[in-house]
Amino acid sequence: LVQTMTLHTGPVECVALCGAGAVLATGGQDTNLVLWAVEYSEHIQAPMVTPLHVITRHCATVACVWLCPALNVVASGDVRGTVLLHRIHDRGYEGCIMPTPATGPARVSSPSISPNGRHSSCTSPCQSHSPSPTPSPAPSPGPIVQ
């Protein structure tokens, strides 16, 4: 065990570490998204992790998170299908992608944003134990964020 981080008040459901390893994001059942600074030192073998921001805008368990420090964006999805976009360094709110009435709420599993930041998508896993005999519709590629 390198370090215990205790800002969440419930189980952590998802973790993302940016490619450069300077920012860590965790999402949990407490509906919070926590951004952490990860600092490496030549004198310490394990990195030091300290909290940057606690984002409390989700209304349900945060199920997935995606970081893009190059765009200064963190995307987080919850079990109701809402995806929130925030700026990493000042936690500014950028926007929200909501499920449509036709699709209804669905657990978001993998948000992604194109390298130029102009398009986003998220997918929901198919429900294999549906109570109705009709198959679930395939997830759409997601809305375009401009």
C-alpha positions in Angstrom: 0.0 0.0 0.0 1.5 3.3 -1.1 -1.1 5.8 0.1 -4.7 5.9 1.3 -6.9 8.7 0.1 -10.0 9.3 2.1 -12.1 12.1 0.6 -14.9 9.8 -0.7 -17.6 8.9 1.8 -18.5 5.7 0.1 -16.9 3.1 -2.3 -15.0 4.3 -5.3 -16.4 3.1 -8.6 -13.9 4.4 -11.1 -10.4 5.8 -11.4 -8.6 7.5 -14.3 -5.0 8.6 -14.5 -3.9 11.0 -17.2 -1.2 9.8 -19.6 1.5 12.0 -18.0 0.4 10.9 -14.6 0.0 14.4 -13.1 -3.7 14.2 -12.5 -5.8 11.4 -11.0 -9.7 11.3 -11.0 -11.9 9.2 -8.8 -15.7 8.8 -8.8 -17.8 7.1 -6.3 -21.1 6.0 -4.8 -21.1 9.3 -2.8 -21.9 11.0 -6.2 -18.6 13.0 -6.0 -15.9 13.3 -8.6 -12.5 14.0 -6.9 -9.5 15.4 -8.8 -6.1 14.7 -7.3 -2.6 16.1 -8.0 0.0 13.4 -8.4 3.6 14.5 -7.7 6.7 12.5 -8.3 10.0 13.1 -6.6 13.5 11.7 -7.1 13.8 11.4 -3.3 10.5 9.6 -2.7 9.9 6.2 -4.3 6.1 6.5 -4.3 4.2 9.4 -5.7 2.4 11.9 -3.4 -1.3 12.3 -4.1 -3.1 15.4 -2.8 -6.7 16.6 -3.5 -7.2 19.3 -6.1 -11.0 19.6 -6.3 -14.2 17.8 -5.2 -16.9 18.2 -7.8 -20.4 17.6 -6.4 -22.7 18.1 -9.4 -23.7 14.5 -10.0 -27.0 13.2 -8.6 -26.1 9.5 -8.8 -23.1 7.2 -8.4 -20.2 8.3 -10.7 -19.6 5.2 -12.8 -16.8 6.3 -15.2 -14.4 9.1 -15.7 -12.1 10.3 -18.5 -9.3 12.9 -18.3 -7.7 15.0 -21.1 -5.1 17.4 -19.6 -4.2 18.7 -23.1 -7.8 20.0 -23.4 -8.1 20.7 -19.6 -11.2 18.6 -19.5 -12.5 15.8 -17.3 -15.7 13.9 -18.3 -17.6 11.9 -15.8 -20.6 9.7 -16.3 -23.1 8.5 -13.7 -25.4 5.5 -13.4 -28.4 7.5 -14.7 -26.7 8.3 -18.0 -25.7 11.9 -17.3 -22.2 13.0 -18.5 -20.7 16.1 -17.0 -17.8 18.1 -18.4 -15.5 20.2 -16.2 -12.2 22.0 -16.6 -9.5 20.2 -14.6 -7.5 23.0 -13.2 -10.2 25.3 -11.9 -13.1 22.7 -11.9 -15.2 25.1 -14.0 -18.4 23.6 -15.3 -18.4 23.2 -19.1 -21.6 21.3 -19.9 -23.8 18.3 -19.5 -24.9 15.5 -21.8 -28.2 14.1 -20.7 -30.0 10.9 -21.8 -32.9 11.5 -24.1 -36.5 10.6 -23.1 -36.5 7.9 -25.8 -33.5 6.1 -24.4 -34.1 6.8 -20.8 -31.5 6.5 -18.1 -28.6 4.1 -18.6 -25.4 3.5 -16.9 -22.6 5.4 -18.8 -19.6 3.1 -19.3 -17.0 5.0 -21.4 -17.1 8.7 -22.2 -14.7 9.9 -24.8 -13.8 13.2 -26.4 -12.1 13.6 -29.8 -8.5 14.9 -29.8 -9.6 18.3 -31.1 -12.3 18.5 -28.4 -15.2 19.0 -30.8 -17.0 15.7 -30.5 -17.9 13.5 -27.6 -19.6 10.2 -27.2 -20.5 7.8 -24.5 -21.8 4.2 -24.5 -24.0 2.2 -22.2 -23.7 -1.5 -21.8 -26.6 -3.6 -23.2 -28.9 -4.8 -20.5 -28.6 -8.6 -20.7 -31.4 -9.3 -18.1 -34.2 -7.1 -19.5 -37.6 -7.9 -18.1 -39.3 -7.3 -21.5 -38.9 -9.8 -24.4 -38.0 -7.0 -26.8 -34.2 -6.4 -27.3 -32.7 -3.1 -26.1 -31.9 -0.6 -28.9 -28.2 -0.2 -29.8 -26.6 2.8 -28.1 -26.2 5.8 -30.3 -22.7 7.2 -31.0 -23.6 10.1 -28.7 -24.4 13.8 -29.1 -22.0 16.3 -30.6 -20.7 18.9 -28.2 -19.8 22.3 -29.7 
